[in-house]
Amino acid sequence: MSNVEADPAELVCGDLPAPARSVTVLTPRDVPLGGPRAMRVRRTLPQRQRSLIGAWCFADHYGPEDVAATDGMDVAPHPHTGLQTASWLFTGEVEHRDSLGTHAFVRPGELNLMTGGHGIAHSEVSTPDTTTLHGVQLWIALPDEHRHTARDFRHYAPPVVEVPGATVRVFLGSLAGSTSPVPTFTPLLGAELTVAPGARLELDVDPAFEHGVLQDTGGVTVAGTKLTSGDLAYLAPGAAGLELVNDGTGPARVLLLGGTPFTEEIVMWWNFVGRTHDEIAAYREAWQAGSDQFGRVEGYQGAVSWLPAPELPHARIKPRRNPTA
């Protein structure tokens, strides 16, 4: 998905104090995406309180959306650099095309992981049979030594793992005895958990990781802090266990994201992740000029052939990083 806000946010986080609580709740903000079919998403990363969780640098949560009322998703070819996109659906189906030549479908419970690296372009369109669209779009920042890597695309359908009080699908990293075969450039965790009503779930986690719990349906309590739909709970490294409690009458679904703290400063604007303002400006100029850096997306049949980049801000874009302890 493209970060096609009319005025893409540029946030500076370096001067903020470290969170005082063991659990910090990040509440989402509604963002209208551009393109010929605008749709609204709930964005929890990045924020002024926190730019990344591990290398996870972007989280959009959308739906359940009645496609008959909104026309669903239709995002024309757009570029990415310096990141990976992780697409995960709960309901619906999205057709993916990219300049690597990939033509694939995003379906519920299946990971599509695209690596932009030096440059890639892709399009995303909900399929005609989709009546309800509901899912998340996640971005992963690539570390400096790998951020110019070649384009890549991976698909993985993780098995459903039964644990006491919950089911787990691990699409990146390892959890509850399940390990994803999809390689990552930094240590990461990505999993969907459905917690049964009245259940208390205790998970062994890597204490070197920081974690985020994104609430989808229902409501859970994370380490004693209650979440509502759309909230993202942040937990700092240090704990070897994570407790989730569902005291509701129906199942609660969350995404668990984690990774070792990403200590590099990044410049993130529109669909680009770089290290300096000038680098971002060069990416924008290359995209506007139709550079081969991003390649061509074949087969997209939308109303426009590509998404032009917005204008750069008048001020120089500053690096962002997380609060320091």
Disulfide bonds with the S-S distance in Angstrom:
none
